[in-house]
Amino acid sequence: MPHCVIEHSDNIDGNMLIEAVHKGALASELFEPTGSDIKVRATSFSEYKTGVVDLKFVHVTLKILSGRTVEQKTMLSNTVLDKLNGLSLTNCSISVEVQDIDRASYAKVIV
């Protein structure tokens, strides 16, 4: 059930990033084997600053239900990072973080 939120500079193809992040989350084997519960979305930015140099950027936030170990979360972020790094982007900063969603307060309905 992870929500994978990609923020990226608008000079990178968002659909390519969505596929890579979905494959990375699926490869972690922490979610449904079919990948049907992995939700990925991307937002591009035309206005941004990356320090004192101009770099393209990709930042992924993986929001998952609480209860996973630090090792599982580290493996997840590294697996997604590896898939993104495999895209051979150049002059680009790529980062990934995992955030816990509190199980007690999470609510969901499919209508």
Biotite code that builds the C-alpha atoms (Angstrom):
import biotite.structure as struc

atoms = struc.array([
    struc.Atom([0.000, 0.000, 0.000], chain_id="A", res_id=1, res_name="MET", atom_name="CA", element="C"),
    struc.Atom([2.874, 2.404, -0.294], chain_id="A", res_id=2, res_name="PRO", atom_name="CA", element="C"),
    struc.Atom([2.298, 5.859, -1.661], chain_id="A", res_id=3, res_name="HIS", atom_name="CA", element="C"),
    struc.Atom([5.369, 6.759, -3.693], chain_id="A", res_id=4, res_name="CYS", atom_name="CA", element="C"),
    struc.Atom([5.541, 10.485, -4.334], chain_id="A", res_id=5, res_name="VAL", atom_name="CA", element="C"),
    struc.Atom([8.116, 11.670, -6.866], chain_id="A", res_id=6, res_name="ILE", atom_name="CA", element="C"),
    struc.Atom([9.159, 15.307, -7.066], chain_id="A", res_id=7, res_name="GLU", atom_name="CA", element="C"),
    struc.Atom([11.439, 16.103, -9.990], chain_id="A", res_id=8, res_name="HIS", atom_name="CA", element="C"),
    struc.Atom([12.734, 18.846, -12.231], chain_id="A", res_id=9, res_name="SER", atom_name="CA", element="C"),
    struc.Atom([10.630, 19.315, -15.338], chain_id="A", res_id=10, res_name="ASP", atom_name="CA", element="C"),
    struc.Atom([13.511, 18.383, -17.646], chain_id="A", res_id=11, res_name="ASN", atom_name="CA", element="C"),
    struc.Atom([13.153, 14.704, -16.665], chain_id="A", res_id=12, res_name="ILE", atom_name="CA", element="C"),
    struc.Atom([10.443, 12.379, -18.024], chain_id="A", res_id=13, res_name="ASP", atom_name="CA", element="C"),
    struc.Atom([8.025, 11.714, -15.157], chain_id="A", res_id=14, res_name="GLY", atom_name="CA", element="C"),
    struc.Atom([6.612, 8.533, -16.705], chain_id="A", res_id=15, res_name="ASN", atom_name="CA", element="C"),
    struc.Atom([10.108, 7.019, -16.823], chain_id="A", res_id=16, res_name="MET", atom_name="CA", element="C"),
    struc.Atom([10.535, 7.833, -13.114], chain_id="A", res_id=17, res_name="LEU", atom_name="CA", element="C"),
    struc.Atom([7.140, 6.371, -12.238], chain_id="A", res_id=18, res_name="ILE", atom_name="CA", element="C"),
    struc.Atom([8.060, 3.060, -13.886], chain_id="A", res_id=19, res_name="GLU", atom_name="CA", element="C"),
    struc.Atom([11.452, 2.916, -12.139], chain_id="A", res_id=20, res_name="ALA", atom_name="CA", element="C"),
    struc.Atom([10.003, 3.681, -8.699], chain_id="A", res_id=21, res_name="VAL", atom_name="CA", element="C"),
    struc.Atom([7.205, 1.143, -9.145], chain_id="A", res_id=22, res_name="HIS", atom_name="CA", element="C"),
    struc.Atom([9.734, -1.528, -10.173], chain_id="A", res_id=23, res_name="LYS", atom_name="CA", element="C"),
    struc.Atom([11.949, -0.661, -7.208], chain_id="A", res_id=24, res_name="GLY", atom_name="CA", element="C"),
    struc.Atom([9.096, -0.878, -4.710], chain_id="A", res_id=25, res_name="ALA", atom_name="CA", element="C"),
    struc.Atom([7.992, -4.171, -6.260], chain_id="A", res_id=26, res_name="LEU", atom_name="CA", element="C"),
    struc.Atom([11.545, -5.575, -6.161], chain_id="A", res_id=27, res_name="ALA", atom_name="CA", element="C"),
    struc.Atom([11.706, -4.898, -2.417], chain_id="A", res_id=28, res_name="SER", atom_name="CA", element="C"),
    struc.Atom([9.198, -7.741, -1.905], chain_id="A", res_id=29, res_name="GLU", atom_name="CA", element="C"),
    struc.Atom([7.606, -5.766, 0.952], chain_id="A", res_id=30, res_name="LEU", atom_name="CA", element="C"),
    struc.Atom([4.277, -5.360, -0.841], chain_id="A", res_id=31, res_name="PHE", atom_name="CA", element="C"),
    struc.Atom([1.798, -7.411, -2.894], chain_id="A", res_id=32, res_name="GLU", atom_name="CA", element="C"),
    struc.Atom([3.695, -9.647, -5.362], chain_id="A", res_id=33, res_name="PRO", atom_name="CA", element="C"),
    struc.Atom([1.629, -8.277, -8.256], chain_id="A", res_id=34, res_name="THR", atom_name="CA", element="C"),
    struc.Atom([2.465, -4.681, -7.372], chain_id="A", res_id=35, res_name="GLY", atom_name="CA", element="C"),
    struc.Atom([-1.238, -3.877, -7.372], chain_id="A", res_id=36, res_name="SER", atom_name="CA", element="C"),
    struc.Atom([-1.026, -2.027, -4.046], chain_id="A", res_id=37, res_name="ASP", atom_name="CA", element="C"),
    struc.Atom([1.890, 0.247, -5.031], chain_id="A", res_id=38, res_name="ILE", atom_name="CA", element="C"),
    struc.Atom([0.685, 3.761, -5.846], chain_id="A", res_id=39, res_name="LYS", atom_name="CA", element="C"),
    struc.Atom([3.119, 6.084, -7.614], chain_id="A", res_id=40, res_name="VAL", atom_name="CA", element="C"),
    struc.Atom([2.632, 9.686, -8.657], chain_id="A", res_id=41, res_name="ARG", atom_name="CA", element="C"),
    struc.Atom([4.945, 12.402, -9.897], chain_id="A", res_id=42, res_name="ALA", atom_name="CA", element="C"),
    struc.Atom([5.014, 16.169, -9.828], chain_id="A", res_id=43, res_name="THR", atom_name="CA", element="C"),
    struc.Atom([7.468, 18.187, -11.894], chain_id="A", res_id=44, res_name="SER", atom_name="CA", element="C"),
    struc.Atom([8.853, 21.582, -10.980], chain_id="A", res_id=45, res_name="PHE", atom_name="CA", element="C"),
    struc.Atom([10.040, 24.280, -13.363], chain_id="A", res_id=46, res_name="SER", atom_name="CA", element="C"),
    struc.Atom([11.113, 26.596, -10.563], chain_id="A", res_id=47, res_name="GLU", atom_name="CA", element="C"),
    struc.Atom([13.690, 25.255, -8.116], chain_id="A", res_id=48, res_name="TYR", atom_name="CA", element="C"),
    struc.Atom([17.234, 25.756, -6.818], chain_id="A", res_id=49, res_name="LYS", atom_name="CA", element="C"),
    struc.Atom([19.704, 22.963, -6.153], chain_id="A", res_id=50, res_name="THR", atom_name="CA", element="C"),
    struc.Atom([22.395, 24.633, -4.093], chain_id="A", res_id=51, res_name="GLY", atom_name="CA", element="C"),
    struc.Atom([24.970, 26.754, -5.904], chain_id="A", res_id=52, res_name="VAL", atom_name="CA", element="C"),
    struc.Atom([25.037, 24.612, -9.059], chain_id="A", res_id=53, res_name="VAL", atom_name="CA", element="C"),
    struc.Atom([22.282, 23.870, -11.546], chain_id="A", res_id=54, res_name="ASP", atom_name="CA", element="C"),
    struc.Atom([21.376, 20.209, -11.244], chain_id="A", res_id=55, res_name="LEU", atom_name="CA", element="C"),
    struc.Atom([18.332, 18.269, -12.320], chain_id="A", res_id=56, res_name="LYS", atom_name="CA", element="C"),
    struc.Atom([16.748, 16.541, -9.329], chain_id="A", res_id=57, res_name="PHE", atom_name="CA", element="C"),
    struc.Atom([14.588, 13.602, -8.330], chain_id="A", res_id=58, res_name="VAL", atom_name="CA", element="C"),
    struc.Atom([13.327, 13.163, -4.780], chain_id="A", res_id=59, res_name="HIS", atom_name="CA", element="C"),
    struc.Atom([11.120, 10.208, -3.851], chain_id="A", res_id=60, res_name="VAL", atom_name="CA", element="C"),
    struc.Atom([9.128, 9.945, -0.644], chain_id="A", res_id=61, res_name="THR", atom_name="CA", element="C"),
    struc.Atom([7.915, 6.420, 0.098], chain_id="A", res_id=62, res_name="LEU", atom_name="CA", element="C"),
    struc.Atom([5.016, 6.574, 2.546], chain_id="A", res_id=63, res_name="LYS", atom_name="CA", element="C"),
    struc.Atom([4.388, 3.148, 4.082], chain_id="A", res_id=64, res_name="ILE", atom_name="CA", element="C"),
    struc.Atom([2.318, 1.859, 6.989], chain_id="A", res_id=65, res_name="LEU", atom_name="CA", element="C"),
    struc.Atom([4.262, 1.818, 10.244], chain_id="A", res_id=66, res_name="SER", atom_name="CA", element="C"),
    struc.Atom([5.659, -1.413, 11.613], chain_id="A", res_id=67, res_name="GLY", atom_name="CA", element="C"),
    struc.Atom([8.549, -2.111, 9.237], chain_id="A", res_id=68, res_name="ARG", atom_name="CA", element="C"),
    struc.Atom([12.058, -2.481, 10.627], chain_id="A", res_id=69, res_name="THR", atom_name="CA", element="C"),
    struc.Atom([14.828, 0.013, 9.974], chain_id="A", res_id=70, res_name="VAL", atom_name="CA", element="C"),
    struc.Atom([16.524, -2.673, 7.878], chain_id="A", res_id=71, res_name="GLU", atom_name="CA", element="C"),
    struc.Atom([13.418, -3.144, 5.713], chain_id="A", res_id=72, res_name="GLN", atom_name="CA", element="C"),
    struc.Atom([13.047, 0.601, 5.206], chain_id="A", res_id=73, res_name="LYS", atom_name="CA", element="C"),
    struc.Atom([16.730, 0.981, 4.351], chain_id="A", res_id=74, res_name="THR", atom_name="CA", element="C"),
    struc.Atom([16.497, -1.875, 1.862], chain_id="A", res_id=75, res_name="MET", atom_name="CA", element="C"),
    struc.Atom([13.391, -0.301, 0.298], chain_id="A", res_id=76, res_name="LEU", atom_name="CA", element="C"),
    struc.Atom([15.014, 3.097, -0.180], chain_id="A", res_id=77, res_name="SER", atom_name="CA", element="C"),
    struc.Atom([18.185, 1.524, -1.582], chain_id="A", res_id=78, res_name="ASN", atom_name="CA", element="C"),
    struc.Atom([16.224, -0.699, -3.981], chain_id="A", res_id=79, res_name="THR", atom_name="CA", element="C"),
    struc.Atom([14.276, 2.269, -5.339], chain_id="A", res_id=80, res_name="VAL", atom_name="CA", element="C"),
    struc.Atom([17.465, 4.354, -5.530], chain_id="A", res_id=81, res_name="LEU", atom_name="CA", element="C"),
    struc.Atom([19.179, 1.579, -7.517], chain_id="A", res_id=82, res_name="ASP", atom_name="CA", element="C"),
    struc.Atom([16.325, 1.521, -10.062], chain_id="A", res_id=83, res_name="LYS", atom_name="CA", element="C"),
    struc.Atom([16.501, 5.299, -10.454], chain_id="A", res_id=84, res_name="LEU", atom_name="CA", element="C"),
    struc.Atom([20.284, 5.222, -10.716], chain_id="A", res_id=85, res_name="ASN", atom_name="CA", element="C"),
    struc.Atom([19.904, 2.637, -13.474], chain_id="A", res_id=86, res_name="GLY", atom_name="CA", element="C"),
    struc.Atom([18.210, 5.263, -15.634], chain_id="A", res_id=87, res_name="LEU", atom_name="CA", element="C"),
    struc.Atom([21.646, 6.799, -16.246], chain_id="A", res_id=88, res_name="SER", atom_name="CA", element="C"),
    struc.Atom([20.501, 10.343, -15.578], chain_id="A", res_id=89, res_name="LEU", atom_name="CA", element="C"),
    struc.Atom([23.318, 12.885, -15.760], chain_id="A", res_id=90, res_name="THR", atom_name="CA", element="C"),
    struc.Atom([23.913, 16.094, -13.837], chain_id="A", res_id=91, res_name="ASN", atom_name="CA", element="C"),
    struc.Atom([21.163, 14.995, -11.443], chain_id="A", res_id=92, res_name="CYS", atom_name="CA", element="C"),
    struc.Atom([20.708, 14.731, -7.682], chain_id="A", res_id=93, res_name="SER", atom_name="CA", element="C"),
    struc.Atom([18.637, 11.663, -6.739], chain_id="A", res_id=94, res_name="ILE", atom_name="CA", element="C"),
    struc.Atom([17.337, 11.081, -3.216], chain_id="A", res_id=95, res_name="SER", atom_name="CA", element="C"),
    struc.Atom([14.881, 8.686, -1.582], chain_id="A", res_id=96, res_name="VAL", atom_name="CA", element="C"),
    struc.Atom([13.302, 8.712, 1.881], chain_id="A", res_id=97, res_name="GLU", atom_name="CA", element="C"),
    struc.Atom([10.861, 6.448, 3.702], chain_id="A", res_id=98, res_name="VAL", atom_name="CA", element="C"),
    struc.Atom([8.159, 7.890, 5.954], chain_id="A", res_id=99, res_name="GLN", atom_name="CA", element="C"),
    struc.Atom([5.876, 5.914, 8.240], chain_id="A", res_id=100, res_name="ASP", atom_name="CA", element="C"),
    struc.Atom([2.115, 6.336, 8.050], chain_id="A", res_id=101, res_name="ILE", atom_name="CA", element="C"),
    struc.Atom([0.543, 5.854, 11.471], chain_id="A", res_id=102, res_name="ASP", atom_name="CA", element="C"),
    struc.Atom([-1.549, 2.666, 11.269], chain_id="A", res_id=103, res_name="ARG", atom_name="CA", element="C"),
    struc.Atom([-3.958, 3.763, 13.984], chain_id="A", res_id=104, res_name="ALA", atom_name="CA", element="C"),
    struc.Atom([-5.026, 6.923, 12.169], chain_id="A", res_id=105, res_name="SER", atom_name="CA", element="C"),
    struc.Atom([-4.835, 5.732, 8.540], chain_id="A", res_id=106, res_name="TYR", atom_name="CA", element="C"),
    struc.Atom([-8.220, 5.382, 6.857], chain_id="A", res_id=107, res_name="ALA", atom_name="CA", element="C"),
    struc.Atom([-9.021, 4.123, 3.367], chain_id="A", res_id=108, res_name="LYS", atom_name="CA", element="C"),
    struc.Atom([-12.057, 3.318, 1.286], chain_id="A", res_id=109, res_name="VAL", atom_name="CA", element="C"),
    struc.Atom([-12.441, 2.215, -2.326], chain_id="A", res_id=110, res_name="ILE", atom_name="CA", element="C"),
    struc.Atom([-15.699, 3.412, -3.867], chain_id="A", res_id=111, res_name="VAL", atom_name="CA", element="C"),
])
